[in-house]
């Protein structure tokens, strides 16, 4: 995790453990990723929870264009739908259904 102060919208370790397997890892080869995937997801959640414009993101989060790029890329790849399905499955299992 980064050295910045956390926001209420940041993922807990348990939440990240659920989502991390669903988030595509950086492609092998080439330059290493500069921004951890968890920070990208935290920034996306900040925008969604606070209803702000992408460009209005706080400066201690990754740059808005990087975050928006991954949000759209993962949206097109169906990552968010898979995450919702995984969370719903976990809720059903917890309730014994």
C-alpha positions in Angstrom: 0.0 0.0 0.0 1.2 3.6 -0.6 2.3 6.0 2.0 -0.7 8.3 1.6 -3.4 8.7 4.2 -6.4 6.4 3.5 -9.8 7.5 2.3 -13.0 5.9 3.6 -13.5 4.5 0.0 -10.2 2.6 0.1 -10.4 -1.2 0.0 -9.7 -3.1 3.2 -7.2 -6.0 3.0 -10.1 -8.5 3.0 -11.9 -6.7 0.2 -8.7 -6.5 -1.9 -8.2 -10.2 -1.3 -11.5 -10.8 -3.0 -11.0 -8.4 -5.9 -7.3 -8.9 -6.6 -7.7 -12.2 -8.5 -10.3 -10.6 -10.8 -8.1 -7.6 -11.7 -5.8 -8.4 -14.6 -2.1 -8.3 -13.7 0.3 -6.2 -15.7 1.4 -7.9 -19.0 4.7 -9.7 -18.8 7.7 -8.1 -20.5 8.0 -4.4 -21.2 8.1 -1.8 -18.5 7.0 -2.6 -15.0 3.7 -1.0 -13.9 4.3 2.3 -12.1 1.0 2.3 -10.2 -0.1 -0.7 -8.1 -3.5 -2.2 -9.2 -4.9 -1.7 -5.7 -4.2 2.1 -5.9 -6.0 2.2 -9.3 -9.0 0.4 -7.8 -9.0 2.7 -4.7 -9.0 5.8 -7.0 -11.9 4.4 -9.1 -13.8 3.8 -5.9 -13.0 7.3 -4.7 -14.5 8.8 -7.9 -17.6 6.6 -7.7 -18.3 7.1 -4.1 -17.8 10.9 -4.1 -19.4 11.6 -7.5 -16.6 13.8 -8.7 -15.2 14.4 -12.1 -12.2 12.3 -13.1 -10.1 15.4 -13.4 -11.1 16.5 -9.8 -9.4 13.5 -8.2 -7.1 14.4 -5.2 -3.4 14.7 -6.1 -2.3 12.0 -3.8 -4.2 9.4 -5.9 -2.8 8.2 -9.2 -3.2 10.6 -12.1 -6.8 10.8 -13.3 -6.0 9.8 -16.9 -4.3 6.6 -15.7 -7.2 5.7 -13.5 -9.8 6.5 -16.2 -7.8 4.4 -18.7 -8.0 1.3 -16.5 -11.6 1.9 -15.5 -12.7 1.9 -19.2 -10.3 -0.9 -20.2 -11.6 -3.2 -17.4 -15.2 -2.1 -18.1 -14.8 -3.2 -21.7 -13.3 -6.5 -20.6 -16.2 -7.2 -18.2 -14.1 -7.1 -15.1 -16.6 -5.1 -13.1 -19.4 -7.6 -14.0 -17.2 -10.5 -12.8 -16.5 -8.6 -9.6 -20.2 -8.1 -8.9 -20.9 -11.7 -9.6 -18.1 -12.9 -7.3 -19.4 -10.6 -4.5 -23.0 -11.8 -5.0 -21.8 -15.4 -4.9 -20.0 -14.8 -1.6 -23.1 -13.2 -0.1 -25.2 -16.2 -1.1 -22.7 -18.6 0.3 -22.5 -16.6 3.6 -26.3 -16.8 3.8 -26.3 -20.6 3.1 -27.9 -20.4 -0.3 
